[in-house]
Amino acid sequence: MRVALCQIASTPDPNANLELVAGGVRRAAEAGAELAVFPEATMACFGVPLAPLAEPLDGPWAGEVGRLAEDAGVTVVAGMFTPADDGRVNNTLLVTGPGTRARYDKVHLYDAFDFAESRTVAPGEQSLTVRLPSATVGLTTCYDVRFPGLFTTLAERGASVLVTSASWGAGTGKREQWELLVRARALDSTSWVLACGQADPRSIGREPAAKAPTGIGYSAVITPYGVIHDQLEAEPDVLITDIAPERAERAREEIPVLANRKF
């Protein structure tokens, strides 16, 4: 299964970010990727009012991402914001492509490190797996990576590949935490983890918004054995790599943590 991790640095402008999506999808399609993963907040970076930007899944922003995916023959995962019933927004992962249309609303909200995502974002309530030709894929978003139960639940539902789209907050030790957590979740679930984060805006000369988690880069593909299979640096880039979803089955035979766990 060939995958593309499209590490971008989103701007506050959804239309400008569609151009970034188009570029990433084009590179994924040219390389023959089946799945192109973009970060959380692809639609618009954190640090700006989200409610005025939010659109429903049948709105123009998601519609254009869907068109790009269909035309390229690639399934795309991209972070966007959709309206919630209480006036807040949902932090949504759009999954769209040939024969596929689904959404995952972030369950675990980032109320940590002096940031309160729940002030403006409503939590999701359901996990999501999507069947692609080569594998069943589970969806997670950023702060979800600190909660192993979601990853093991997705694995028990048949996912051998788990996507983690993120806009990781910068700070002392945060890169180390990012790499540790995505590797740990691969081991917990004996699954491939495709961890795609926002690029570090400072790598392109842009100062991040104060306190807002706007990305550090270092997107990575992790094997079911917790090994970094491939990884990017801090700046925007597209990582094209091949994975073998069936290795998850072998890992689950050799390290049967899903079968052996008691709690």
N, C-alpha and C positions, 0 to 999 in steps of 0.2 A: 504494500500500500504506500503510494507516494503522497506525502503531505507537504504543505507549505505553511510556515509560520510567518505571518506578515507583520513585522514589528514596525509600527508607525508612531509618529508623534502627532496626535490629534490636535487640531486647532479648535477655537470656540465656534467655528463656522461649519455647520453640517454639510453645506454644499462643497466647500473646499475639501472636507474629509471624504466626500464621495469620490473626488479625484484620486485621493490616496488609495481608496478601496479599488478603484478601477485599475490603478497601476499594479497593485498587489495581485489582483485576480488575473490580470494579463500575464504576469510573470509565472503564476502558478499554472495557468493553462498551457503556456509555452513549454513548461517543464513536464507536463503530463501529470500533474497532481490531481488526486481525487478529492482532496479536502484542503481548503484554505482557511486558516484560523487567524482572525484579527483580534486585537485586544478588547477588553472592557472599555467602554466609553469611546468607541470608534466614532460614533455619531458626533460627539462633542467632548472636549476635555473637561475634567473636573475643575472647579474654581470659578465657574460661571453659573448663573441661574439656570436650572435645568427644566423647570416647568414650562417656560415659554418655548422651549425647543422640542419638547416631547411630542411624539406623533404615534398614532395607532399603527398596528402591524400592517394594516391595509393602506397606510398613508404613502406619500410620495418618496420619502427617504428609503423606507424598507422596500418599496416597489422598485426603486432604481437598483438597490443592491440585488434584489431578486432577478431583475433583468440581466445584470452583469453576470450573475452566477449561471443563469440559464443559457445565455449566449456562449459562455465559456465552457459549459459542460462540467462545472466544478461546484461542489457543495461548499458554501461559504458560512462561516460562523463569525458574527460581528456584533459588538456591543452597541446597544442603543438605549434610548429612554422612551418609555411608553406611559401614557397617562394612567394614574391610579384613581380609584373611586373616591379617595378622601382628599384629593387636591395635591397629593404628592405625586411622584413618578415611580414607575417600576424600573429597576436596573435590569434590562432585558438582554439576553443573548438571542439574536435572530439566527435561525438555522434555515438556510434557503438554498435551493439548487434543483437539479433535475429530479422531479418526483418527490421533493422534500420541502416542507414548510412547517416550522415548529418554533416554539419560543421557550426559553427558560428564564424565569424571573429569580434573581439572586435571593437566596434564602437567608444567608447570614450577612447582616449588614455591618459595615465597618464603623463601629462605635468604639474606637480605640485610638491610642496615640494622639489624643486631643482633637480627634475628628469625629463628628457625629453624623454619619450618613443617614441615620433614621430620621433626622429632622426633615429631610426633603425626599427621602426614598421609602417606599412601603416594601415590606418583606414579601418575597414569594413564599409559597407553601408546598410546592410539588417539585420532586426531582424529575429529570428527563433523560431518556435514552432515545437515540435515533439509529435506525438500521440503515447503513450504507452498503453498497455492494461488497466491500471487503471486510467490514467489521461493524459491530454495534458500538456506538460512540455515546459516552455519557458526558453531560455538560456541568461545569462548575464555574464560578466567578470569584476571583481574587480572594477575599477574606474567607470564602468557603474552604480554602486550602488548609486552614487551621483546624478543621473539623473532620477527623478521619471517618466518622460514621457515614457521611455523605458519600465518600469514595467507596467504602466497602458496600454500601447499599447499591450503588450503581454497578459495581462488579457482580454482586449477587443477582442483579437484574439482567446480566448477560453482557455487559460492556467489557470489552478488552482494551479499549482506547478511551482515555478520559481527557477531555479538554479542560484546561484552566485558563480562561481569559482574564487578564488582570491590568490594573493601572496601579502598580505597586508604589507605595509611599517611600520616599527617600529618607535617609537618616542613618545614624550610626548602627552598623550591624544589619541593616535591612537586606542588603544583597545576600549576606550569609544566611539569613533567615529564609529568604526566597528559595535559595538553592537547597537548603536543608529540607524545607517543607515539601517542595515538589518531589524530591527524591523519597522522602518518607511516605508520602501518599502513594507513590508507585509501589513501594514495598508493602504497605498496608493492604492494598487492593490487588497486588500482583498483576498490575495493568500497565500498559504504556500511558504515560502522561505527556500531553502536548501543552506546554505551559507558555502561552504567548502574552507578553506584557507590552505596555506602552514603552517606546524608546525614551531615553532620558532627554527631556527638552533642552538641557544644557549642552548636549552633544551637537546641537545645530544652532547654538547661540541664542536660545530662548530661555528666559528666566521663568521658572515654574511659579504658579500662583501660590501665595503664602498658605501653608498648611495643607493645601489640597494634594491628594495623592495623584501625581501626574506622570509617574513612571520612572524606572531606572534601567530599562532594557534587560539584557541577559535572558531573553526567551530561550527555552531549552526543550529538548525531547529526551525523555527519561525512559529507560527500559523497565520491564516488570521486575527486574532485579535491583532497581534503584541506581543504575549507572547512567551517567550523562552520555547519551548517544550522540548528541550534536547540540551546539549552543551558539548564540549570537553574542555580540558585544553590546555596548550601550547605545549606539547610534541606530537610526532607522535602517532596516535591511529586510530581506526576505530569505528565510532559511528553507531550502528544499532538501528533503531527506526521505529515505525509504525506511519503513518499519515493517515488522512481520507480526501482525496481530496474533497469529497462532502461537507465538512464543509465550503469550500470556497463559495459554492452556498448559504448556510445559512447566512454566513457573508455578502454577497452581498445584501441579502434581508434586513438584520438588519441595515447594514451600507452602504447604496447605493451610495457611493461616486462616483463610476464609472458612474452611471446613472444621478447623480445630478450635476456633474461638468459642468462648463460653459466655461472653457478655456482649 
